[in-house]
Amino acid sequence: TTELMRSVQVQRSTLIEVLIAGMDGKIRYSTRESKTRVNVARQEWFKVVTQGGVFTGDEASREEEGRRAFIMAVPVRSLENRLVGVLMAQIDLAGIAEIMRATPIGNTGEIYLLNREGVFLTTTRIGKVEPGHRIPSGDFSSYFEETHKGSIDYRGETVIRVRKELPDVNWTLVVEQDSAELFMEMRAFRNFSALFAGLLVILAGTVSFIASMKISRLLKMKYEREKELELQLIQKDKLASMGLLTAGIAHELNTPL
């Protein structure tokens, strides 16, 4: 009991109540002193656990201070593995809801919990629906329809929805985002991709043009250099020929003399 009290004090923001009841339904220990004289023998969670099961409440319950919670109850056994009581905890859904609201999914995305009757167990971020609000049965059935054009949510907006059934508690975890925003992001990404591809084409064309111009200039310079060397070689050949001719003429003139 001492260790339990320490644990409850640490988890006080999450746990609304923790109690231990005997097999007769009388509460042996509770974090709420005002409830220690209450008999819980008729409670559903007590009946399930005393029959050998484990109970997880599939509906939220409203406490006196307005907090929403779900119940978890497990058996307490002796060292001889004999059932001697029930441990029950009421867990505040506000902490879970806070984590869901803090999960960013665009401007219109949200995550929330529904029970099997279409009752909200956590608050919503966009529509600001409070726990306990019930979706009309006709609208709630649409949450389980497989569509390719989007689904209609509790606000009447078209959304893209992903859901996960939680079988142990018969809850539905819903993650959704408005189709308009989602497709707007997709269009923006598509436009960005097209713009990026266009810039790549322009950049590639510019680089190719600059490279071709540089190569053409280098080839032209090489051609002009080779032409200049060729002209110099021809000039040298002419000078050599003139030198030979001059030497021959001088020899012919010197011979008679």
Secondary structure by P-SEA (a helix, b strand, c coil): caaaaaaaaaaccccccccccccccccccccccccccccccccaaaaaaaabbbbbbcbbbbccccccbbbbbbbbbcccccccbbbbbbbbaaaaaaaaaaccccccccccccccccccccccccccccccccccaaaaaacccccccccccccccccbbbbbbbccccbbbbbbccaaaaaaaaaaaaaaaaaaaaaaaaaaaaaaaaaaaaaaaaaaaaaaaaaaaaaaaaaaaaaaaaaaaaaaaaaaaaaac
